[in-house]
């Protein structure tokens, strides 16, 4: 591990939890068993933009719901793993199947079930309002809370470090999300 800015420039993949990262952690149960969650549009744009730039984005969450699955499918995430009880097993499988160097994998989590995954990668990060244990395990704590732009923050930092953020402004092509 070196300088965070140098390490984030080598990011090969982003792995995110959902509740407390893409959302503020609030859920509203629906009669059909699904849940309503509120997502930040800027986080969604950053995910979509990173995917269009060729980055691999993975979701590993204990959460579930058809609405959530549709949201991340729409954004173009590489793989969506929902209702996961053993997050580290899924993370290890992703690293192995895709041949990632774990030192170049970003994992963003916010609570105790994310700690094992955060300790297994080289770039563990978290939202500003993460659990204290998670903050202690993170190499970077976003200034933004869950559901308030923390996902955009880390993706934008990585892409800026590589000169890939707002690339469409440089070469005249508009990339929409």
C-alpha positions as CSV (number, residue, x, y, z in Angstrom):
1,X,0.0,0.0,0.0
2,X,1.3,3.4,-1.0
3,X,-0.2,6.8,-1.4
4,X,-4.1,6.6,-1.6
5,X,-4.2,8.8,-4.7
6,X,-1.7,6.5,-6.5
7,X,-3.5,3.4,-5.3
8,X,-7.0,4.6,-6.4
9,X,-5.6,5.3,-9.9
10,X,-4.9,1.5,-10.1
11,X,-8.4,0.5,-9.2
12,X,-9.5,-2.4,-11.4
13,X,-12.9,-3.0,-9.9
14,X,-15.4,-1.4,-7.5
15,X,-17.5,-3.5,-5.1
16,X,-20.3,-1.9,-3.2
17,X,-22.8,-2.8,-0.5
18,X,-26.2,-1.2,-1.0
19,X,-28.1,-0.3,2.1
20,X,-26.1,2.4,3.9
21,X,-23.9,3.0,0.9
22,X,-26.2,3.7,-2.1
23,X,-28.9,4.6,0.4
24,X,-29.1,6.2,3.8
25,X,-30.1,2.8,5.2
26,X,-33.8,3.5,5.3
27,X,-36.1,0.9,3.8
28,X,-39.9,0.8,3.5
29,X,-41.3,-2.7,3.3
30,X,-44.1,-3.2,0.7
31,X,-47.0,-5.7,1.0
32,X,-45.5,-7.9,-1.7
33,X,-42.2,-8.3,0.3
34,X,-40.1,-5.9,-1.8
35,X,-38.7,-2.7,-0.3
36,X,-38.6,1.0,-1.3
37,X,-35.2,2.6,-1.1
38,X,-34.1,6.2,-2.0
39,X,-31.0,6.4,-4.3
40,X,-28.9,9.4,-5.1
41,X,-29.0,10.3,-8.8
42,X,-25.3,11.4,-8.8
43,X,-24.2,8.0,-7.5
44,X,-26.2,6.4,-10.3
45,X,-24.6,8.6,-12.9
46,X,-21.1,7.8,-11.6
47,X,-21.8,4.1,-11.8
48,X,-23.2,4.3,-15.3
49,X,-20.4,6.5,-16.4
50,X,-17.7,4.2,-15.0
51,X,-19.3,1.2,-16.7
52,X,-19.2,3.1,-20.0
53,X,-15.5,3.8,-19.4
54,X,-14.9,0.1,-19.0
55,X,-14.7,-0.2,-15.3
56,X,-16.1,-3.3,-13.5
57,X,-18.8,-2.6,-10.9
58,X,-20.1,-5.2,-8.5
59,X,-22.8,-5.2,-5.9
60,X,-22.7,-7.6,-2.9
61,X,-25.6,-7.0,-0.5
62,X,-27.6,-8.8,2.1
63,X,-30.5,-6.7,0.9
64,X,-33.1,-8.0,-1.6
65,X,-35.8,-6.8,-3.8
66,X,-36.9,-6.6,-7.4
67,X,-36.9,-2.8,-7.4
68,X,-33.2,-2.8,-6.3
69,X,-32.3,-5.4,-8.9
70,X,-33.9,-3.3,-11.6
71,X,-32.1,-0.2,-10.5
72,X,-28.6,-1.8,-10.7
73,X,-29.4,-3.7,-13.9
74,X,-30.5,-0.3,-15.4
75,X,-27.1,1.2,-14.4
76,X,-25.3,-1.6,-16.1
77,X,-23.4,-3.1,-13.1
78,X,-21.1,-6.0,-14.1
79,X,-22.6,-8.4,-11.5
80,X,-25.4,-8.0,-8.9
81,X,-25.3,-10.3,-5.9
82,X,-28.3,-9.8,-3.7
83,X,-29.6,-11.5,-0.5
84,X,-26.0,-12.6,0.2
85,X,-25.3,-14.1,3.6
86,X,-21.6,-14.8,3.0
87,X,-20.2,-11.6,1.4
88,X,-16.5,-12.7,1.6
89,X,-17.2,-15.9,-0.3
90,X,-18.8,-13.9,-3.1
91,X,-16.0,-11.3,-3.1
92,X,-13.3,-14.0,-3.2
93,X,-15.1,-15.7,-6.2
94,X,-15.3,-12.3,-8.1
95,X,-11.6,-11.7,-7.5
96,X,-10.7,-15.2,-8.7
97,X,-13.0,-15.4,-11.7
98,X,-12.0,-12.0,-13.0
99,X,-8.3,-12.3,-12.2
100,X,-8.2,-9.0,-10.2
101,X,-5.3,-8.1,-8.0
102,X,-7.0,-7.7,-4.7
103,X,-4.7,-4.7,-3.9
104,X,-6.5,-2.9,-6.8
105,X,-10.0,-3.7,-5.7
106,X,-12.1,-1.0,-4.0
107,X,-14.7,-2.2,-1.5
108,X,-17.2,0.3,0.0
109,X,-19.2,-0.8,2.9
110,X,-20.8,0.8,5.9
111,X,-21.4,-1.7,8.6
112,X,-20.1,-4.8,10.5
113,X,-21.1,-7.4,7.7
114,X,-18.8,-5.5,5.3
115,X,-15.6,-5.6,7.5
116,X,-14.3,-8.9,6.3
117,X,-14.5,-7.8,2.7
118,X,-12.9,-4.5,3.5
119,X,-10.0,-6.3,5.1
120,X,-9.6,-8.5,2.0
121,X,-9.0,-5.7,-0.5
122,X,-6.3,-3.1,-1.0
123,X,-8.7,-0.1,-1.2
124,X,-11.3,-0.3,1.6
125,X,-13.5,2.8,1.7
126,X,-16.7,3.9,3.4
127,X,-19.3,6.7,3.7
128,X,-19.0,9.4,6.3
129,X,-21.7,7.9,8.5
130,X,-20.4,4.3,8.5
131,X,-20.1,2.3,11.8
132,X,-17.0,3.3,13.8
133,X,-15.4,-0.2,13.2
134,X,-15.8,0.3,9.5
135,X,-14.3,3.8,9.6
136,X,-11.3,2.4,11.4
137,X,-10.8,-0.3,8.7
138,X,-11.2,2.2,5.8
139,X,-8.2,3.8,4.0
140,X,-10.6,6.5,2.9
141,X,-13.7,7.9,4.5
142,X,-15.9,9.9,2.1
143,X,-17.0,13.3,3.2
144,X,-20.5,12.2,2.1
145,X,-22.9,9.8,3.9
146,X,-24.7,6.8,2.5
147,X,-27.1,7.8,-0.1
148,X,-25.7,11.3,-0.2
149,X,-23.0,11.0,-2.9
150,X,-20.3,8.7,-1.3
151,X,-20.4,6.3,-4.3
152,X,-19.9,9.2,-6.7
153,X,-17.1,10.5,-4.6
154,X,-15.0,7.3,-4.8
155,X,-15.7,6.6,-8.4
156,X,-15.0,10.2,-9.4
157,X,-11.7,10.1,-7.5
158,X,-10.5,6.9,-9.2
159,X,-11.5,8.1,-12.7
160,X,-9.9,11.6,-12.1
161,X,-6.7,9.9,-11.0
162,X,-6.6,8.1,-14.4
163,X,-7.7,11.1,-16.4
164,X,-11.0,9.3,-17.3
165,X,-13.5,11.5,-15.5
166,X,-15.5,13.8,-17.8
167,X,-13.6,12.4,-20.7
168,X,-16.5,13.3,-22.9
169,X,-15.8,17.0,-22.3
170,X,-12.3,16.6,-23.6
171,X,-13.0,14.7,-26.8
172,X,-16.3,16.4,-27.7
173,X,-18.6,13.4,-27.1
174,X,-21.4,13.6,-24.5
175,X,-21.8,10.4,-22.4
176,X,-25.2,10.3,-20.8
177,X,-26.4,8.1,-17.9
